[in-house]
Amino acid sequence: MISPAPVRTLTTRYVIVVVMAMVIGAGIFKSPALVAANAGSESIVYLLWIVGGLISLMGALCYSELASAFAHPGGDYHFLERAWGRRFAFLFAWARFAVINTGAIALLGFVIGDYMNRVIDLGPHGPALYAFASVFLLTAIKLLPSGEAGDSALVIVLVLGLLVLAAAAVKLVIDGTPPLDPGTPTTPSFGSLGYGLVFVLLAYGGWTEAATLSAEVKDGQRGMLRALIISITLITLLYLLTAWAMLRGLGLAGLANSSAPAADLMARAFGPGAGVVLALAVVAAAVTSVNATIIAGARTTFAASANLPALKWIGRWNPATRSPRNAILAQGLVSLALVGFGAAYKGFETLVDYTAPVYWTFLIASGLALIRLRLKAPDAPRPFRVPLYPVLPALFILSSAAMLVSAILYVQGGAFFGMGVLLAGVGVWCMLSRR
């Protein structure tokens, strides 16, 4: 029988590796181009990556307290239910099913598509075709009876990939090769800065899952604190190094106009063959990210559906595949629909617009949950407590609110569609409750 409470067996070093593996993903090979397109100058590009690291660190510390005090296989679904009730928790599960996780799977499909189209060009519709095929095949694989190997080892490959990009930029410096297209610096609007930060924080995403390890660290308070500070600091430094490499090789305008900036940088430094090799490495990273997102998202859907009689067929665990097979299938169908939605507009960018407002809505709710549960359950054991309470949670809530405003006011129609799908969850709850 599985213990209802996590056991503190993990070392700080292990948590650092896991956090980096969860956060560093294929997004860093795509997001820098969209950040550059909205920053206006190289100095603002670097500033946005630093701000993204600080916001991520604040959020990770808040999640650490919640996860250690209210440890549960459902993760944030559980502590949101404790803070705001069953209806709100269902809305969160609906958001992960219809918007957040499925949207992430679809947008990672377009990362695969953009880079695969550099390897084998299928024309203007190539990225969408590759995205559809990748989501379909990866979902089908997860429906088979196979083991679920951990993805933590991928962090080594990803870090090496980022260091290779830096090496490419260093080679261009040694060769005296100027940036491809520096462009002319401009003064960005407040909206552009907020929109650029949306793409920065996309690359930092993942700590919401990793922070739940706080209840399993041997040194409950100091160990988790050290792990989060060290891992996110290292990630921020790697992202700044990657931004420098891409800016040095492609220039601000060249980076902003690139659909596959990592491959373009490698091709410029080492020839077309190197660009193809890196493109395949990015595809491998994106495939692993999609796989992890399918696993994590389906389990939230499974946990929520198991409590609703009308959705019992989704909330069934399949012993043959050792997974929530029906939840994976349902999630895959929605993800494929979102690939079609992205293909009709701007692919990756539209799907970021679709997921971002909903994502930040629930991060605000999680930050507020920390304060509410401090008041509602003051005697609950808290192996880890957020430092500088309530200042740090308040800063995280305010920064998340600012990102929500940016995601709604300064993006395209995908954001409003995503919020509309979230609100539709209220109607879904009412219908399921009656049944």
C-alpha positions as CSV (number, residue, x, y, z in Angstrom):
1,M,0.0,0.0,0.0
2,I,1.3,3.4,-0.9
3,S,1.9,5.8,2.0
4,P,-0.5,8.8,1.9
5,A,2.3,11.1,2.8
6,P,5.6,11.6,0.9
7,V,8.7,10.3,2.5
8,R,11.7,12.6,2.9
9,T,14.4,10.6,0.9
10,L,15.5,13.0,-1.8
11,T,18.8,14.9,-1.7
12,T,19.1,18.6,-2.5
13,R,21.4,17.7,-5.5
14,Y,18.7,15.4,-6.9
15,V,16.0,18.1,-6.6
16,I,18.3,20.6,-8.4
17,V,18.6,18.1,-11.3
18,V,14.9,17.4,-11.4
19,V,13.9,21.1,-11.3
20,M,16.3,21.9,-14.2
21,A,15.0,18.9,-16.2
22,M,11.4,20.1,-15.7
23,V,12.1,23.7,-16.6
24,I,14.6,23.6,-19.4
25,G,12.8,22.4,-22.5
26,A,12.3,23.0,-26.1
27,G,10.8,26.4,-25.5
28,I,14.2,28.0,-25.0
29,F,15.0,27.1,-28.6
30,K,11.9,29.0,-29.9
31,S,11.0,31.7,-27.4
32,P,14.1,34.0,-27.8
33,A,13.0,35.0,-31.3
34,L,9.6,36.2,-30.0
35,V,11.2,37.9,-27.0
36,A,13.6,39.8,-29.4
37,A,10.7,40.8,-31.6
38,N,9.0,42.6,-28.7
39,A,12.0,43.9,-26.7
40,G,13.2,46.7,-29.0
41,S,16.9,46.5,-27.9
42,E,19.4,43.9,-26.7
43,S,19.6,45.3,-23.2
44,I,15.8,44.9,-22.8
45,V,16.1,41.3,-24.0
46,Y,18.6,40.5,-21.1
47,L,16.4,42.4,-18.6
48,L,13.3,40.4,-19.5
49,W,15.2,37.1,-19.0
50,I,16.4,38.3,-15.6
51,V,12.9,39.4,-14.5
52,G,11.5,36.0,-15.7
53,G,13.9,34.2,-13.4
54,L,13.0,36.4,-10.4
55,I,9.2,35.8,-10.9
56,S,9.8,32.0,-11.3
57,L,11.8,31.9,-8.1
58,M,9.1,33.7,-6.1
59,G,6.4,31.4,-7.5
60,A,8.5,28.3,-6.8
61,L,8.9,29.3,-3.2
62,C,5.2,29.8,-2.8
63,Y,4.4,26.4,-4.3
64,S,7.0,24.8,-2.0
65,E,5.1,25.8,1.1
66,L,1.8,24.6,-0.3
67,A,3.1,21.3,-1.5
68,S,4.9,20.5,1.7
69,A,1.9,21.4,3.9
70,F,-0.7,19.7,1.8
71,A,1.1,16.9,0.0
72,H,-1.1,14.9,-2.3
73,P,-0.8,13.0,-5.6
74,G,-3.1,15.7,-7.2
75,G,-0.5,18.4,-6.4
76,D,-1.9,21.9,-7.0
77,Y,-5.4,20.4,-7.7
78,H,-5.5,19.3,-4.1
79,F,-4.4,22.5,-2.4
80,L,-6.6,24.6,-4.6
81,E,-9.5,22.4,-3.5
82,R,-8.5,22.9,0.1
83,A,-8.4,26.7,-0.4
84,W,-11.2,27.4,-2.7
85,G,-13.5,24.4,-2.8
86,R,-14.4,21.5,-5.1
87,R,-16.0,23.7,-7.8
88,F,-12.9,25.8,-8.2
89,A,-10.7,22.7,-8.2
90,F,-12.8,21.2,-11.0
91,L,-12.4,24.5,-13.0
92,F,-8.6,24.1,-12.6
93,A,-8.7,20.5,-13.8
94,W,-10.9,21.6,-16.7
95,A,-8.4,24.3,-17.5
96,R,-5.5,21.8,-17.6
97,F,-7.6,19.5,-19.8
98,A,-9.0,22.0,-22.2
99,V,-6.4,24.8,-22.2
100,I,-3.1,24.6,-20.3
101,N,-1.7,21.1,-20.8
102,T,-3.4,20.4,-24.1
103,G,-2.3,23.8,-25.4
104,A,1.2,23.1,-24.2
105,I,1.2,19.8,-26.1
106,A,0.0,21.5,-29.3
107,L,2.5,24.4,-29.1
108,L,5.3,22.0,-28.5
109,G,4.1,20.1,-31.6
110,F,4.7,23.4,-33.5
111,V,8.2,23.6,-32.1
112,I,8.8,20.1,-33.5
113,G,7.1,21.2,-36.8
114,D,9.2,24.4,-37.2
115,Y,12.5,22.6,-36.7
116,M,11.5,19.4,-38.6
117,N,10.6,21.6,-41.6
118,R,14.2,22.7,-41.6
119,V,15.3,19.1,-42.0
120,I,12.7,18.0,-44.5
121,D,10.8,20.9,-46.0
122,L,7.2,20.2,-46.6
123,G,6.3,23.8,-47.6
124,P,4.3,26.5,-45.8
125,H,2.0,23.9,-44.2
126,G,4.9,21.7,-43.1
127,P,5.1,22.9,-39.4
128,A,1.3,22.2,-38.9
129,L,1.6,18.8,-40.6
130,Y,4.6,17.8,-38.4
131,A,2.8,19.1,-35.3
132,F,-0.3,17.1,-36.0
133,A,1.7,13.9,-36.7
134,S,3.9,14.3,-33.6
135,V,0.9,14.8,-31.2
136,F,-1.0,11.9,-32.8
137,L,2.0,9.5,-32.6
138,L,3.1,10.5,-29.1
139,T,-0.4,10.2,-27.8
140,A,-0.8,6.8,-29.5
141,I,2.5,5.6,-27.9
142,K,1.3,6.5,-24.4
143,L,-1.8,4.4,-25.0
144,L,0.3,1.3,-25.3
145,P,1.5,-0.8,-22.4
146,S,4.9,0.7,-21.9
147,G,7.0,1.9,-19.0
148,E,7.4,5.6,-18.2
149,A,11.1,6.3,-17.8
150,G,12.0,9.5,-16.1
151,D,13.1,12.5,-18.2
152,S,15.6,13.9,-15.6
153,A,18.6,12.7,-17.6
154,L,17.6,14.9,-20.5
155,V,18.8,17.9,-18.6
156,I,22.4,17.0,-19.4
157,V,21.7,16.9,-23.1
158,L,19.7,20.2,-23.0
159,V,22.5,22.0,-21.0
160,L,25.1,20.7,-23.5
161,G,22.9,21.9,-26.4
162,L,22.8,25.4,-24.9
163,L,26.5,25.4,-24.3
164,V,27.0,24.4,-28.0
165,L,25.0,27.5,-29.0
166,A,27.3,29.6,-26.9
167,A,30.3,27.9,-28.5
168,A,28.9,28.8,-32.0
169,A,28.7,32.4,-31.0
170,V,32.2,32.4,-29.6
171,K,33.4,30.9,-32.9
172,L,31.7,33.8,-34.8
173,V,33.5,36.3,-32.5
174,I,36.9,34.6,-33.1
175,D,36.3,34.6,-36.8
176,G,35.3,38.3,-36.7
177,T,31.9,37.5,-38.2
178,P,29.4,40.3,-37.5
179,P,25.8,39.7,-36.4
180,L,23.6,38.7,-39.3
181,D,21.1,41.6,-38.9
182,P,21.5,43.9,-35.9
183,G,18.6,46.1,-36.9
184,T,17.8,49.4,-35.3
185,P,17.0,49.6,-31.5
186,T,13.6,51.0,-30.7
187,T,11.7,52.0,-27.5
188,P,9.2,49.2,-26.8
189,S,5.7,49.9,-25.5
190,F,4.5,48.6,-22.2
191,G,2.4,46.1,-24.1
192,S,5.3,44.8,-26.1
193,L,7.4,44.4,-22.9
194,G,4.5,42.4,-21.2
195,Y,4.1,40.3,-24.3
196,G,7.8,39.6,-24.5
197,L,7.8,38.5,-20.9
198,V,4.9,36.1,-21.7
199,F,7.4,34.2,-23.9
200,V,10.2,34.5,-21.4
201,L,8.1,32.8,-18.7
202,L,7.0,30.1,-21.2
203,A,10.6,29.0,-21.2
204,Y,10.7,29.1,-17.4
205,G,7.5,27.0,-17.1
206,G,7.7,23.7,-15.2
207,W,8.5,24.8,-11.6
208,T,4.8,24.4,-10.7
209,E,5.3,20.7,-11.0
210,A,8.8,20.5,-9.6
211,A,8.1,22.4,-6.4
212,T,5.9,19.6,-5.1
213,L,9.2,17.8,-4.3
214,S,9.5,20.0,-1.2
215,A,7.7,17.3,0.9
216,E,10.3,14.7,-0.1
217,V,13.5,16.5,0.5
218,K,15.6,15.3,3.4
219,D,16.3,18.8,4.7
220,G,12.7,20.0,4.5
221,Q,13.3,23.8,4.7
222,R,16.9,24.6,3.9
223,G,17.3,21.8,1.3
224,M,14.3,22.9,-0.8
225,L,15.3,26.6,-0.5
226,R,18.8,25.8,-1.7
227,A,17.6,23.6,-4.5
228,L,15.2,26.2,-5.8
229,I,17.6,29.1,-5.6
230,I,20.5,27.2,-7.2
231,S,18.5,25.6,-10.0
232,I,16.6,28.7,-11.0
233,T,19.8,30.8,-10.8
234,L,21.6,28.3,-13.0
235,I,18.7,28.2,-15.5
236,T,18.6,32.0,-15.6
237,L,22.4,32.1,-16.3
238,L,22.0,29.5,-19.1
239,Y,19.1,31.5,-20.6
240,L,21.1,34.7,-20.5
241,L,24.0,32.9,-22.2
242,T,21.6,31.5,-24.8
243,A,20.2,35.0,-25.5
244,W,23.7,36.4,-25.9
245,A,24.7,33.6,-28.3
246,M,21.6,34.1,-30.5
247,L,21.9,37.9,-30.4
248,R,25.7,37.8,-31.2
249,G,25.1,35.4,-34.1
250,L,21.9,36.6,-35.6
251,G,21.5,40.2,-34.4
252,L,18.3,41.6,-32.8
253,A,16.4,41.8,-36.1
254,G,17.8,38.5,-37.4
255,L,16.8,36.7,-34.2
256,A,13.3,38.4,-34.3
257,N,12.7,37.2,-37.8
258,S,13.9,33.6,-37.3
259,S,11.5,30.7,-37.0
260,A,14.2,28.3,-35.8
261,P,16.9,30.6,-34.3
262,A,19.1,27.8,-32.8
263,A,19.4,26.0,-36.1
264,D,20.1,29.3,-37.9
265,L,22.9,30.1,-35.4
266,M,24.5,26.7,-35.8
267,A,24.3,26.8,-39.6
268,R,25.9,30.2,-39.6
269,A,28.8,29.2,-37.4
270,F,29.4,25.6,-38.6
271,G,27.6,25.2,-41.9
272,P,24.1,23.9,-42.9
273,G,24.8,20.4,-41.7
274,A,25.3,21.6,-38.1
275,G,21.9,23.4,-38.3
276,V,20.2,20.1,-39.2
277,V,21.9,18.3,-36.4
278,L,20.8,20.9,-33.8
279,A,17.3,20.9,-35.3
280,L,17.1,17.2,-34.7
281,A,18.3,17.7,-31.1
282,V,15.6,20.3,-30.5
283,V,13.0,17.9,-31.9
284,A,14.2,15.3,-29.5
285,A,13.9,17.7,-26.6
286,A,10.4,18.7,-27.7
287,V,9.3,15.1,-28.0
288,T,10.4,14.5,-24.4
289,S,8.6,17.6,-23.2
290,V,5.4,16.5,-25.0
291,N,5.7,13.1,-23.4
292,A,6.1,14.5,-19.9
293,T,3.1,16.9,-20.5
294,I,0.9,14.0,-21.7
295,I,1.8,12.1,-18.5
296,A,1.3,15.0,-16.0
297,G,-1.8,16.4,-17.6
298,A,-3.7,13.1,-17.9
299,R,-3.2,12.4,-14.2
300,T,-4.9,15.6,-13.2
301,T,-7.8,14.8,-15.6
302,F,-7.9,11.3,-14.1
303,A,-8.0,12.5,-10.5
304,A,-10.8,15.0,-11.2
305,S,-12.9,12.7,-13.3
306,A,-12.7,9.9,-10.7
307,N,-14.8,12.0,-8.4
308,L,-17.6,12.7,-10.9
309,P,-20.0,9.9,-11.7
310,A,-20.6,11.3,-15.2
311,L,-16.9,11.1,-16.0
312,K,-16.1,7.7,-14.5
313,W,-15.0,6.4,-17.9
314,I,-12.2,9.0,-18.0
315,G,-11.4,8.5,-14.3
316,R,-10.4,4.8,-14.8
317,W,-6.9,3.5,-14.3
318,N,-5.8,0.9,-16.9
319,P,-3.7,-1.8,-15.2
320,A,-2.5,-3.1,-18.6
321,T,-0.9,0.2,-19.6
322,R,-0.3,1.3,-15.9
323,S,-1.8,4.7,-16.8
324,P,-5.1,6.6,-17.1
325,R,-5.6,5.4,-20.7
326,N,-9.0,7.0,-21.3
327,A,-7.8,10.4,-19.9
328,I,-4.7,10.2,-22.2
329,L,-7.0,9.5,-25.2
330,A,-9.4,12.4,-24.3
331,Q,-6.5,14.8,-23.8
332,G,-5.0,13.7,-27.1
333,L,-8.2,14.5,-29.0
334,V,-8.3,18.0,-27.6
335,S,-4.6,18.6,-28.3
336,L,-5.1,17.6,-31.9
337,A,-8.1,20.0,-32.2
338,L,-5.8,22.8,-30.8
339,V,-3.1,21.9,-33.4
340,G,-5.8,22.6,-36.0
341,F,-6.6,25.9,-34.2
342,G,-3.0,26.9,-34.3
343,A,-2.6,25.9,-37.9
344,A,-5.4,28.3,-38.9
345,Y,-3.6,31.3,-37.4
346,K,0.1,31.6,-36.3
347,G,0.9,28.2,-34.9
348,F,3.2,28.5,-31.8
349,E,2.5,32.1,-31.1
350,T,-1.3,31.7,-31.2
351,L,-1.2,28.7,-28.8
352,V,0.9,30.7,-26.3
353,D,-1.8,33.4,-26.5
354,Y,-4.4,30.7,-25.9
355,T,-2.7,29.2,-22.8
356,A,-1.1,32.2,-21.1
357,P,-4.1,34.0,-19.6
358,V,-5.6,30.8,-18.1
359,Y,-2.1,29.8,-16.8
360,W,-1.6,33.1,-15.0
361,T,-5.2,33.1,-13.7
362,F,-4.5,29.9,-11.7
363,L,-1.0,31.0,-10.6
364,I,-2.8,34.0,-9.0
365,A,-5.2,31.6,-7.4
366,S,-2.3,29.5,-6.1
367,G,-0.6,32.6,-4.6
368,L,-3.8,33.7,-2.9
369,A,-4.3,30.1,-1.7
370,L,-1.1,30.3,0.3
371,I,-2.4,33.3,2.2
372,R,-5.9,31.8,2.6
373,L,-4.6,28.5,3.9
374,R,-2.3,30.3,6.4
375,L,-5.5,31.7,7.8
376,K,-7.8,28.7,7.3
377,A,-5.4,26.1,8.5
378,P,-2.8,27.9,10.7
379,D,-1.9,24.7,12.6
380,A,-1.1,22.5,9.6
381,P,2.5,21.3,9.7
382,R,4.6,23.4,7.3
383,P,8.0,21.9,6.8
384,F,8.9,24.8,4.5
385,R,7.6,28.4,4.9
386,V,7.9,31.1,2.3
387,P,10.6,33.6,3.4
388,L,9.5,37.3,3.8
389,Y,5.9,36.3,4.2
390,P,3.5,38.0,3.2
391,V,5.7,40.3,1.1
392,L,7.1,37.6,-1.3
393,P,3.6,36.0,-2.0
394,A,2.2,39.4,-2.5
395,L,4.9,40.3,-5.1
396,F,4.3,37.0,-6.8
397,I,0.5,37.6,-6.9
398,L,1.0,41.2,-8.3
399,S,3.5,40.1,-10.9
400,S,1.2,37.2,-12.0
401,A,-1.7,39.7,-12.2
402,A,0.4,42.0,-14.4
403,M,1.2,39.0,-16.7
404,L,-2.5,38.2,-16.9
405,V,-3.3,41.8,-17.9
406,S,-0.5,41.7,-20.5
407,A,-1.8,38.3,-21.8
408,I,-5.3,39.7,-22.2
409,L,-4.8,43.2,-23.4
410,Y,-1.8,42.9,-25.7
411,V,-2.2,39.6,-27.5
412,Q,-4.3,38.3,-30.3
413,G,-7.7,36.6,-30.3
414,G,-6.3,33.3,-29.1
415,A,-6.2,34.7,-25.5
416,F,-9.9,35.5,-25.5
417,F,-10.7,32.1,-27.0
418,G,-8.7,30.5,-24.1
419,M,-10.5,32.5,-21.5
420,G,-13.8,31.6,-23.1
421,V,-13.0,27.9,-23.0
422,L,-12.2,28.4,-19.3
423,L,-15.5,30.0,-18.6
424,A,-17.2,27.2,-20.5
425,G,-16.0,25.0,-17.7
426,V,-18.5,26.6,-15.3
427,G,-21.3,25.3,-17.6
428,V,-19.6,21.9,-17.8
429,W,-19.5,21.7,-14.0
430,C,-23.2,22.6,-13.7
431,M,-24.2,20.0,-16.2
432,L,-22.0,17.3,-14.6
433,S,-23.3,18.1,-11.1
434,R,-26.9,17.7,-12.1
435,R,-26.1,14.3,-13.7
